């Protein structure tokens, strides 16, 4: 008799439901109505300033520059760093396409480098080996449920005089060695898109500890206006050679995010507890492992819990089959982005990017064919539900022969 529910066995759960996302609250709704009636919606509103200051302080950074999304934050960071036509920028092969597209938006060439099989983040050794005289910047991504080794990347950047941008779109509230991600490189870039741990539908922010960079980023996102300049009352123009756009966010997103930020520490604590319970449940189950969370992650800011099915037996089962079987047991998993240069929405011409070594085998195999995602709203559940999720994963892997 089959043990797996897909073949007639009893499922572990009828269906595990994630926490509703994005979160909502009546108090925030009241503030949104008050804001709407105030007509103070944009152009460096007080709500934007308050959120910028609070978010930067939470992550240990001096400056926050709020924007409309987490792609233009990367673009403005590159512009402020002087990255442009003909320059090369190292990015991980496994990330959302925006990391690479932002590089191309400023005229530079994204160079895709392979990932580590443990963290699934950009491999520091391979990144350093890919540096050429044209390399001007590097963008490690704190991906899914892990942190890139920012200490190593800082050493590489200092050694080769490279501009260092942390892509923290998945890592709201995460800390590296006790200090917030996004405050270690020259600039940290965050996204607040609908699915993120802090979400306002859309939105993004750059963090930096450099006064001059903060000024340049602000000019670049605010059509050349300085930070404390009233609309129509600019007292000086932006420097020659700095493209300036209208990439402003609004007070509405900032108000939502400021309220959510107040509960972020508790939320991350819950996520880390659930991840620990699941990890304990599968600790003695050969065949599956959890993405390593980062050498000095403390705590980890989970966007997803990444499950890597690459051990004996289960590694021969197609990932979509594993996802199907887990769903029958009551748990819905998803896949990864896959390598950027193989993504359906990636449309750069061959002379507009480069793949280091012509392929990135870890990203193409482990990062695509063997890794499934458990979205962060599932980690917001209670201990009992977290244990059920661990039981489902363990059950599926233990009974791989049925597949």
C-alpha positions as CSV (number, residue, x, y, z in Angstrom):
1,X,0.0,0.0,0.0
2,X,1.3,3.4,-0.9
3,X,2.3,5.8,1.8
4,X,2.2,8.9,-0.3
5,X,-1.1,10.8,-0.7
6,X,-0.6,11.2,-4.4
7,X,-1.0,7.5,-4.8
8,X,-3.7,6.9,-2.3
9,X,-2.0,7.3,1.1
10,X,-3.2,9.5,3.9
11,X,-1.9,13.1,3.5
12,X,-0.1,14.7,6.4
13,X,-2.4,17.7,6.2
14,X,-5.5,18.6,4.2
15,X,-3.9,21.9,3.2
16,X,-1.4,24.1,5.0
17,X,-2.3,27.7,4.4
18,X,0.3,30.5,4.6
19,X,-0.3,33.7,6.5
20,X,-2.4,36.2,4.4
21,X,0.0,38.4,2.5
22,X,0.6,41.3,2.5
23,X,-0.4,42.0,6.0
24,X,-3.0,44.7,6.7
25,X,-4.1,46.6,9.8
26,X,-6.9,49.0,10.7
27,X,-4.5,51.5,12.3
28,X,-2.5,51.7,9.0
29,X,-5.8,52.1,7.1
30,X,-6.7,55.0,9.4
31,X,-3.4,56.6,8.7
32,X,-3.8,56.1,4.9
33,X,-7.2,57.9,5.0
34,X,-5.6,60.8,7.0
35,X,-2.7,61.0,4.6
36,X,-5.1,61.0,1.6
37,X,-7.1,63.9,3.0
38,X,-3.8,65.8,3.8
39,X,-2.8,66.0,0.1
40,X,0.8,65.6,1.2
41,X,1.5,62.6,-0.9
42,X,4.9,62.9,-2.4
43,X,8.0,65.1,-3.2
44,X,10.0,64.2,-0.1
45,X,7.0,64.2,2.2
46,X,7.4,63.8,5.9
47,X,6.1,60.2,5.8
48,X,9.0,59.4,3.3
49,X,11.6,61.1,5.5
50,X,10.3,59.3,8.6
51,X,10.5,55.9,6.9
52,X,13.9,56.5,5.4
53,X,15.4,57.4,8.8
54,X,13.7,54.5,10.6
55,X,14.7,51.9,8.0
56,X,18.3,53.1,7.8
57,X,18.6,53.1,11.6
58,X,17.2,49.6,11.9
59,X,19.9,48.3,9.5
60,X,22.8,50.4,11.0
61,X,23.1,52.8,8.1
62,X,23.4,56.6,8.1
63,X,21.2,57.4,5.1
64,X,18.1,56.0,3.5
65,X,16.8,57.1,0.0
66,X,13.3,55.9,-0.7
67,X,12.2,55.1,-4.3
68,X,9.4,53.6,-6.4
69,X,10.9,50.1,-6.6
70,X,13.9,47.9,-6.0
71,X,15.1,47.9,-9.6
72,X,15.6,51.7,-9.8
73,X,17.4,51.6,-6.4
74,X,20.0,49.4,-8.1
75,X,20.2,51.7,-11.1
76,X,20.6,54.8,-9.0
77,X,23.3,53.1,-6.9
78,X,25.2,52.3,-10.1
79,X,24.8,55.9,-11.4
80,X,26.0,57.4,-8.1
81,X,29.0,55.1,-8.2
82,X,30.0,56.3,-11.7
83,X,29.3,53.0,-13.4
84,X,28.4,53.4,-17.1
85,X,29.1,52.6,-20.7
86,X,31.6,49.9,-21.3
87,X,32.1,49.0,-17.6
88,X,31.6,45.4,-16.4
89,X,29.6,44.5,-13.3
90,X,29.8,41.1,-11.7
91,X,26.4,39.6,-10.7
92,X,25.3,36.2,-9.6
93,X,23.9,33.8,-12.2
94,X,21.0,33.0,-9.9
95,X,18.9,36.0,-9.0
96,X,15.9,37.9,-10.2
97,X,16.6,39.5,-13.7
98,X,16.4,43.1,-12.2
99,X,19.9,42.7,-10.7
100,X,21.4,42.3,-14.2
101,X,18.9,44.6,-16.1
102,X,19.7,47.5,-13.8
103,X,23.4,47.1,-14.9
104,X,22.4,47.3,-18.5
105,X,20.1,50.3,-17.9
106,X,23.2,52.4,-17.1
107,X,25.0,51.1,-20.2
108,X,27.3,48.6,-18.4
109,X,27.7,44.9,-19.1
110,X,26.5,42.3,-16.5
111,X,28.9,39.5,-16.1
112,X,27.2,36.3,-14.7
113,X,29.2,34.3,-12.2
114,X,28.3,31.0,-10.6
115,X,27.0,30.5,-7.1
116,X,28.0,28.4,-4.1
117,X,26.2,25.1,-3.8
118,X,25.5,25.7,-0.1
119,X,24.3,29.3,0.2
120,X,23.2,29.6,-3.5
121,X,24.7,33.1,-3.3
122,X,27.5,34.5,-5.5
123,X,30.7,32.5,-5.1
124,X,33.4,34.9,-3.8
125,X,36.3,32.9,-5.3
126,X,34.7,32.6,-8.7
127,X,33.7,36.3,-8.6
128,X,37.3,37.4,-7.9
129,X,38.6,35.1,-10.7
130,X,36.1,36.8,-13.1
131,X,37.5,40.3,-12.6
132,X,39.0,42.0,-15.6
133,X,40.4,45.5,-16.2
134,X,36.8,46.5,-17.3
135,X,35.3,45.3,-14.0
136,X,34.1,48.4,-12.0
137,X,31.5,47.0,-9.6
138,X,30.2,43.8,-8.0
139,X,26.6,43.1,-6.8
140,X,26.4,40.1,-4.4
141,X,22.7,39.2,-3.7
142,X,21.4,38.0,-0.3
143,X,19.3,35.4,-2.0
144,X,16.2,33.5,-0.8
145,X,17.1,32.3,2.7
146,X,20.8,33.1,2.8
147,X,23.3,35.9,2.9
148,X,26.2,36.4,0.6
149,X,29.6,36.4,2.4
150,X,29.8,40.2,2.6
151,X,33.1,40.2,4.5
152,X,34.8,38.3,1.7
153,X,33.2,40.6,-0.9
154,X,34.3,43.7,1.0
155,X,37.9,42.4,0.9
156,X,37.6,41.7,-2.8
157,X,36.1,45.1,-3.5
158,X,38.8,46.9,-1.5
159,X,41.6,44.9,-3.1
160,X,40.5,45.6,-6.7
161,X,39.0,49.0,-6.1
162,X,35.4,47.9,-7.0
163,X,32.1,49.6,-6.2
164,X,30.2,47.2,-3.9
165,X,26.4,47.1,-4.0
166,X,24.5,44.7,-1.7
167,X,21.2,43.5,-3.4
168,X,19.0,43.0,-0.3
169,X,15.7,42.6,-2.0
170,X,15.2,39.3,-0.1
171,X,16.7,40.3,3.1
172,X,14.6,43.0,5.0
173,X,15.7,43.0,8.6
174,X,18.5,40.4,8.2
175,X,21.8,41.0,10.0
176,X,25.3,40.0,9.3
177,X,27.4,39.6,12.4
178,X,24.9,41.8,14.3
179,X,24.7,44.6,11.9
180,X,22.0,45.0,9.2
181,X,22.6,43.9,5.7
182,X,22.7,46.8,3.2
183,X,25.0,48.8,5.5
184,X,28.2,46.9,4.7
185,X,28.9,47.8,1.0
186,X,29.0,51.2,-0.6
187,X,25.3,50.9,-1.1
188,X,22.5,48.5,-0.1
189,X,19.4,48.1,-2.3
190,X,16.1,46.8,-1.0
191,X,12.7,46.0,-2.6
192,X,9.3,46.3,-1.0
193,X,7.3,44.6,-3.9
194,X,4.1,42.8,-3.1
195,X,5.7,39.4,-2.1
196,X,8.5,40.8,0.1
197,X,8.9,40.5,3.9
198,X,8.1,44.2,4.1
199,X,5.6,45.0,1.4
200,X,3.9,48.1,0.1
201,X,2.9,46.7,-3.3
202,X,5.9,48.4,-4.8
203,X,8.8,50.4,-3.3
204,X,12.5,50.4,-2.7
205,X,15.3,52.0,-0.8
206,X,19.0,52.6,-0.9
207,X,21.0,52.6,2.2
208,X,24.5,54.1,2.5
209,X,26.9,55.4,5.1
210,X,28.6,57.7,2.6
211,X,27.3,61.3,2.6
212,X,28.4,62.1,-1.0
213,X,26.9,58.9,-2.3
214,X,23.6,59.6,-0.5
215,X,23.5,63.0,-2.1
216,X,24.2,61.7,-5.6
217,X,21.6,58.9,-5.2
218,X,19.0,61.4,-4.0
219,X,19.6,63.7,-7.0
220,X,19.5,60.7,-9.4
221,X,16.1,59.6,-8.1
222,X,14.6,63.1,-7.6
223,X,15.1,64.7,-11.1
224,X,18.1,66.6,-9.8
225,X,16.4,68.2,-6.8
226,X,18.3,68.1,-3.5
227,X,16.9,66.4,-0.5
228,X,15.6,69.5,1.3
229,X,14.5,71.5,-1.7
230,X,10.8,72.5,-2.1
231,X,9.1,71.7,-5.4
232,X,10.0,74.4,-8.0
233,X,12.7,76.0,-5.7
234,X,15.9,74.2,-6.6
235,X,19.0,76.2,-5.6
236,X,21.5,74.3,-7.6
237,X,21.6,71.8,-10.4
238,X,22.9,68.2,-10.4
239,X,26.5,67.6,-11.4
240,X,27.3,67.1,-15.1
241,X,27.3,63.4,-16.1
242,X,24.8,62.2,-13.5
243,X,21.5,61.1,-15.2
244,X,18.6,62.1,-13.0
245,X,15.2,60.5,-13.2
246,X,11.8,60.7,-11.5
247,X,12.0,57.5,-9.4
248,X,10.3,58.9,-6.3
249,X,8.1,56.7,-4.1
250,X,5.1,58.3,-2.3
251,X,4.0,58.9,1.2
252,X,1.4,56.1,0.8
253,X,4.0,53.3,0.5
254,X,6.2,54.9,3.1
255,X,3.4,55.0,5.6
256,X,2.6,51.3,5.1
257,X,6.2,50.3,5.4
258,X,6.9,52.4,8.5
259,X,4.0,50.6,10.3
260,X,5.2,47.2,9.2
261,X,8.8,48.0,10.3
262,X,7.6,48.2,13.9
263,X,6.8,44.5,13.8
264,X,9.7,43.3,11.7
265,X,11.9,42.0,14.5
266,X,9.1,39.8,15.9
267,X,8.2,38.6,12.4
268,X,11.8,37.5,11.7
269,X,12.1,35.8,15.0
270,X,9.0,33.8,14.1
271,X,10.5,32.9,10.7
272,X,13.7,31.8,12.2
273,X,11.9,29.6,14.8
274,X,9.8,28.0,12.1
275,X,12.9,27.4,9.9
276,X,14.7,25.8,12.9
277,X,11.7,23.4,13.5
278,X,11.6,22.3,9.9
279,X,15.4,21.9,9.8
280,X,15.2,19.7,12.9
281,X,12.5,17.6,11.4
282,X,14.6,16.8,8.3
283,X,18.0,16.7,10.0
284,X,18.2,12.9,9.9
285,X,16.6,12.5,6.5
286,X,19.2,11.9,3.8
287,X,18.5,13.4,0.5
288,X,17.3,16.9,1.4
289,X,19.0,19.9,2.9
290,X,18.2,23.5,3.6
291,X,20.1,26.3,1.9
292,X,22.9,27.4,4.3
293,X,21.8,30.7,5.8
294,X,25.1,32.5,5.7
295,X,28.3,32.2,7.7
296,X,27.5,35.2,10.0
297,X,23.8,35.5,9.6
298,X,22.3,36.7,12.9
299,X,19.4,36.6,12.4
300,X,18.4,35.5,9.0
301,X,15.8,37.5,7.2
302,X,13.9,34.8,5.3
303,X,12.2,35.6,2.0
304,X,11.9,31.9,1.4
305,X,13.2,28.7,2.9
306,X,15.1,27.0,0.1
307,X,15.0,23.2,0.1
308,X,17.7,21.4,-1.9
309,X,16.8,17.9,-3.0
310,X,20.1,16.6,-4.2
311,X,20.9,13.6,-2.0
312,X,20.9,9.9,-2.9
313,X,17.7,8.7,-4.4
314,X,15.7,11.8,-4.4
315,X,18.2,13.6,-6.7
316,X,17.0,11.5,-9.6
317,X,13.3,12.6,-9.1
318,X,12.4,15.7,-11.2
319,X,11.8,18.7,-9.1
320,X,8.3,19.3,-10.5
321,X,7.4,15.8,-9.4
322,X,8.6,16.5,-5.8
323,X,6.5,19.7,-5.8
324,X,3.5,17.8,-7.0
325,X,3.9,15.1,-4.3
326,X,4.4,17.7,-1.5
327,X,1.2,19.5,-2.7
328,X,-0.8,16.3,-2.3
329,X,0.5,16.0,1.2
330,X,-0.8,19.6,1.9
331,X,2.3,21.8,1.3
332,X,2.7,24.0,-1.8
333,X,6.3,24.6,-2.8
334,X,7.6,26.6,-5.8
335,X,10.8,26.7,-7.9
336,X,13.6,29.1,-8.1
337,X,14.2,31.9,-10.7
338,X,16.8,29.8,-12.5
339,X,19.8,31.4,-14.2
340,X,19.1,34.9,-15.3
341,X,20.4,34.3,-18.8
342,X,18.0,31.4,-19.3
343,X,14.9,33.3,-17.9
344,X,12.0,33.8,-20.3
345,X,11.8,37.5,-19.5
346,X,15.6,38.1,-20.1
347,X,16.0,39.6,-23.5
348,X,19.5,41.1,-23.8
349,X,21.4,40.5,-27.0
350,X,24.5,38.3,-26.8
351,X,26.8,41.3,-26.9
352,X,25.1,43.0,-24.0
353,X,26.1,40.5,-21.3
354,X,28.7,37.9,-20.6
355,X,28.6,34.5,-18.8
356,X,31.9,33.9,-17.1
357,X,33.3,30.6,-18.2
358,X,30.5,30.3,-20.8
359,X,28.3,28.5,-18.2
360,X,27.4,28.5,-14.5
361,X,26.9,24.8,-13.7
362,X,25.9,25.1,-10.1
363,X,23.2,27.7,-10.9
364,X,22.0,25.6,-13.8
365,X,21.8,22.4,-11.8
366,X,21.5,22.7,-8.1
367,X,20.0,26.2,-8.2
368,X,17.4,25.3,-10.8
369,X,16.8,21.5,-11.0
370,X,17.1,20.6,-7.3
371,X,15.9,23.5,-5.3
372,X,12.3,24.3,-4.2
373,X,11.0,27.3,-2.4
374,X,8.8,27.6,0.7
375,X,7.5,31.2,0.7
376,X,8.0,33.2,3.8
377,X,4.3,33.6,4.7
378,X,4.4,29.8,5.5
379,X,7.1,30.5,8.1
380,X,4.7,32.9,9.9
381,X,2.7,29.9,11.1
382,X,2.8,28.4,14.6
383,X,5.1,25.7,15.9
384,X,2.6,22.9,15.2
385,X,2.2,23.9,11.6
386,X,6.0,24.3,11.1
387,X,6.4,20.7,12.4
388,X,3.8,19.5,9.9
389,X,5.7,21.1,7.1
390,X,8.8,19.4,8.2
391,X,6.9,16.1,8.4
392,X,5.7,16.5,4.8
393,X,9.2,17.1,3.5
394,X,10.6,14.2,5.4
395,X,7.8,11.9,4.3
396,X,8.2,12.7,0.6
397,X,12.0,12.2,0.7
398,X,11.9,9.0,2.7
399,X,9.4,7.5,0.2
400,X,11.2,8.6,-2.9
401,X,11.1,5.1,-4.3
402,X,7.4,5.5,-4.9
403,X,8.3,8.2,-7.3
